[in-house]
Amino acid sequence: MILEALGAAVLGLLLAWAATTRLAHRLPARPLVLSTGAAGALLGDFVTHSALGSDFTVIPFLGAAIISAASLSLLLRPSRARRSLTA
């Protein structure tokens, strides 16, 4: 159980790190993004593990990745590029 939680937290940190490298201009401060990614992955792992039980090993990590990505997407700001209204 501890290794599953640590694995989910590392997965969330990796997703958050990838988001900060690709979308740094659209995200807030890096510590907020990293902690949101880890917390979202832990929540996703907990929810999936609670719903399915302890028989599954890979599926809770999928749930962790989905909830982590969803929570990271809530931090995105609109891009600064403005489109022309006449086009």
Secondary structure, DSSP 4 states (H G I P E B T S, - for coil): -HHHHHHHHHHHHHHHHHHHHHSGGGS--HHHHHHHHHHHHHHHHHHHHHHH-TT-SSHHHHHHHHHHHHHHHTTPPPPSPPPPS--
